Amino acid sequence: MASLPPPLLAVRDLKKHFPILGGAFRKVVGRVRAVDGVSFEIREGECLGLVGESGSGKTTVGRCILRAIEPTSGQVLFRLGEKAVDVRGVRPAQLKELRRHMQMIFQDPYSSLNPRMTVLDIIGEPLLVHGMRRRREREDRVRELLEQVGLKPQHLRRYPHAFSGGQRQRIGIARALALHPKLIVADEPVSALDVSVQAQVLNLLAELQERLGLTYLFIAHNLGVVRHICDRVAVMYVGRLVELAAVDRLFAAPKHPYTEALLSAVPVPEPGHRPERVLLTGEVADPSNPPSGCHFHPRCRYARPECGQQVPELREVEPGHFARCLLAEELSLGGMPG
């Protein structure tokens, strides 16, 4: 049996803690554990969905991977050719070269584009930064990118205010593609768009992935969107991964109560199907002062006394299906129809 190729991206025990300053002398009085020991891998050509409630740490993970913010600890291994480079350890000059291969699509297409720059300058800026000095050459590349994302080449001298939200996000996608990246971190790329436009942008991302051989880390809070585009799903809760599995497997038979609650909130376009809604009580745990044991146990309807005492590990409960729950093998949780 042939062994699988090494992953394009491997995240190992990634942590990002933000200091809490207090008192007259602004001393560190605590820490917000925004990301607290996250590990996963992404194979080349794969789309991994990273989901969870607002404040769960999804965006922080994406920004740490690209070193837009500095991780507190852990490894971010990105494969270039035959070797894996630890993004945390590279120098600024090396990081600039590494970022040719790792790009980001931002959530808000209104604030992520400079209103004072034309489309040509917005998409052409990464080309200029990475050495494409001839304006004619940049212009030709921008025209090509606009056509790839479904915009007209004659739009390149317009400003962002002349475009709709969906068109602005296409400009953001074109900018991310400018340097022929291998990995794209898509940070909720359709959440700010009208529902009628979301499907168009998702279809575009899927088409570009197939045509260009892209690898995605797709950050989202909408599980319905994730089901449409992703191969596997990782679920986060208060800075930790609580479940990781293939899309079909996770939707059909979740192994963590938090995932079950998220799935119960997804509308199903099936007449007569009324899933039992799992209503979570209480508030999301405070990442600066999380509860003991399992972080989710104060809101879990299946919790037992040991759940508040033992810290569960993310473990493989079925082949390829990982869960951070002491009761994962015992519970029979509700999923969604295919």
SVG drawing of the C-alpha trace seen along z (x, -y; Angstrom):
<svg xmlns="http://www.w3.org/2000/svg" viewBox="-44 -58 60 60">
<polyline fill="none" stroke="black" stroke-width="0.4" points="0.0,0.0 1.5,-3.3 2.1,-5.8 0.4,-9.2 2.5,-12.2 3.5,-14.5 1.0,-17.3 1.4,-20.7 0.6,-22.3 1.1,-20.8 0.1,-22.7 1.5,-21.3 0.3,-22.3 -0.3,-25.9 -0.9,-28.4 -1.7,-32.2 -2.2,-33.8 -2.9,-37.5 -1.8,-39.3 -4.4,-41.0 -2.9,-44.2 -4.2,-45.8 -3.3,-48.1 -1.5,-51.5 1.7,-50.0 -0.1,-48.0 1.3,-44.7 0.2,-41.3 -2.6,-40.1 -3.9,-37.2 -3.9,-35.8 -6.6,-35.2 -6.0,-31.7 -7.4,-32.5 -5.7,-29.4 -4.7,-26.7 -2.9,-23.7 -4.4,-23.3 -3.0,-20.6 -4.1,-19.5 -2.8,-18.8 -3.9,-19.8 -3.0,-17.7 -2.2,-19.3 -5.3,-20.0 -7.6,-19.5 -10.0,-22.0 -10.2,-21.9 -13.1,-23.7 -12.4,-25.4 -15.7,-26.1 -17.0,-27.3 -18.9,-30.1 -17.6,-33.7 -14.7,-34.0 -13.7,-30.4 -10.2,-31.3 -10.7,-30.4 -9.4,-33.6 -6.5,-33.7 -5.4,-30.3 -5.5,-31.5 -3.5,-34.7 -0.9,-32.7 -0.4,-30.3 0.5,-33.3 2.4,-35.0 0.2,-38.0 0.3,-37.8 3.1,-36.0 2.1,-32.7 3.0,-32.1 4.3,-28.6 3.9,-25.6 4.9,-24.8 3.5,-25.7 5.2,-23.5 4.8,-24.4 6.2,-22.1 8.3,-23.7 9.5,-21.0 11.0,-18.1 11.4,-20.0 9.1,-21.5 9.8,-25.0 8.6,-26.1 6.9,-29.4 7.5,-30.5 11.3,-30.3 12.0,-32.0 13.5,-35.5 11.7,-38.5 13.4,-38.1 12.6,-34.4 9.0,-35.1 8.5,-37.5 9.5,-34.8 7.4,-32.2 4.3,-34.4 4.3,-34.0 3.0,-30.5 0.5,-31.4 -2.2,-34.0 -5.4,-35.2 -8.9,-36.1 -10.4,-38.4 -13.9,-38.4 -15.1,-41.9 -14.7,-42.9 -15.6,-46.5 -12.8,-47.2 -10.1,-44.9 -9.7,-47.0 -8.1,-50.4 -10.7,-52.9 -8.0,-55.2 -6.5,-52.5 -7.7,-51.3 -8.3,-47.6 -5.0,-47.6 -3.1,-48.9 -4.9,-46.6 -4.3,-43.4 -0.9,-44.5 0.5,-45.5 1.7,-42.0 3.3,-41.7 5.2,-44.9 6.3,-44.0 7.7,-40.7 9.7,-42.2 7.4,-42.7 8.6,-46.3 7.3,-46.7 3.8,-48.2 2.8,-46.7 3.7,-43.2 1.7,-43.8 -1.3,-45.1 -1.3,-42.0 -1.2,-39.8 -4.1,-41.7 -6.2,-41.4 -5.6,-37.7 -6.6,-37.5 -9.8,-39.5 -10.9,-37.1 -10.1,-34.1 -12.5,-35.5 -15.3,-36.4 -14.7,-40.2 -14.1,-42.2 -10.5,-43.4 -11.8,-46.9 -12.6,-47.2 -9.0,-47.5 -9.0,-51.3 -12.1,-51.6 -12.1,-52.1 -13.7,-49.7 -16.8,-51.9 -17.9,-51.2 -18.4,-47.4 -21.0,-45.4 -20.0,-43.2 -19.7,-40.1 -17.5,-41.8 -15.3,-43.3 -14.8,-39.8 -13.8,-38.6 -11.2,-41.4 -9.9,-40.1 -9.7,-36.6 -7.8,-37.8 -5.3,-39.6 -4.8,-36.4 -4.1,-34.5 -1.6,-37.0 1.5,-35.2 0.4,-31.6 0.1,-30.5 -0.2,-26.9 -2.2,-27.6 -5.1,-30.1 -6.5,-30.9 -10.1,-32.0 -11.4,-33.8 -15.2,-33.6 -15.1,-34.8 -18.8,-34.7 -20.3,-35.7 -20.6,-39.4 -22.3,-38.7 -26.0,-38.4 -27.2,-34.8 -27.8,-35.0 -24.2,-35.9 -22.6,-33.4 -23.2,-30.4 -21.6,-32.2 -18.4,-32.9 -18.3,-29.4 -18.6,-27.9 -15.8,-30.2 -13.6,-29.0 -14.3,-25.4 -13.6,-25.9 -10.3,-27.7 -9.3,-25.0 -9.8,-22.3 -8.2,-24.4 -5.2,-25.7 -4.6,-22.9 -5.2,-25.1 -5.3,-24.1 -7.7,-25.9 -8.1,-26.5 -11.7,-27.6 -12.7,-29.4 -16.5,-29.7 -19.3,-29.6 -21.9,-28.4 -21.8,-24.6 -24.1,-24.6 -21.4,-26.5 -18.6,-24.2 -20.6,-21.2 -20.7,-22.6 -16.9,-23.1 -14.8,-21.3 -13.4,-17.8 -12.8,-17.6 -14.1,-19.7 -12.4,-20.8 -14.6,-22.1 -13.2,-24.6 -14.5,-25.6 -12.8,-28.1 -9.4,-27.8 -9.3,-24.1 -10.3,-21.6 -13.1,-19.4 -13.8,-17.3 -12.1,-16.6 -13.5,-14.3 -14.4,-14.0 -17.4,-16.2 -19.9,-13.4 -18.9,-11.5 -19.1,-14.5 -22.5,-15.5 -24.0,-12.0 -22.6,-10.9 -20.9,-13.6 -19.0,-12.5 -19.0,-15.7 -22.1,-17.2 -21.0,-20.7 -20.9,-19.6 -24.4,-18.1 -25.6,-21.4 -24.1,-23.3 -25.6,-20.8 -29.1,-21.1 -29.1,-24.8 -28.4,-24.3 -31.7,-24.6 -32.4,-21.5 -34.2,-22.1 -36.2,-18.9 -40.0,-19.0 -41.3,-17.4 -37.9,-17.2 -37.8,-18.9 -34.6,-18.1 -34.6,-18.4 -33.0,-21.7 -30.3,-21.4 -30.5,-24.7 -27.2,-25.4 -27.7,-27.0 -25.3,-29.4 -22.5,-31.5 -19.5,-30.5 -16.6,-29.8 -14.3,-32.7 -10.9,-31.9 -9.1,-33.9 -10.7,-31.7 -12.0,-28.5 -13.8,-25.9 -11.9,-22.9 -12.0,-19.6 -13.8,-19.7 -14.4,-23.4 -17.8,-22.5 -19.1,-20.6 -21.1,-23.5 -23.3,-23.7 -23.4,-20.0 -26.6,-18.1 -24.7,-14.8 -22.1,-16.0 -21.1,-13.7 -19.1,-14.6 -15.9,-13.4 -16.3,-15.8 -15.6,-18.7 -12.5,-17.0 -10.7,-15.3 -9.2,-17.2 -10.1,-15.2 -7.6,-14.7 -8.4,-14.9 -8.2,-11.2 -9.2,-9.0 -12.5,-7.3 -13.0,-5.9 -10.7,-5.7 -10.1,-9.3 -12.6,-10.6 -11.2,-12.5 -13.1,-13.9 -12.2,-15.6 -14.9,-14.0 -14.7,-11.4 -18.0,-9.9 -17.4,-9.9 -17.7,-6.1 -20.9,-5.9 -23.0,-8.7 -25.3,-8.4 -25.6,-11.9 -27.9,-13.3 -26.6,-14.3 -28.0,-15.7 -29.5,-13.9 -27.2,-13.7"/>
</svg>
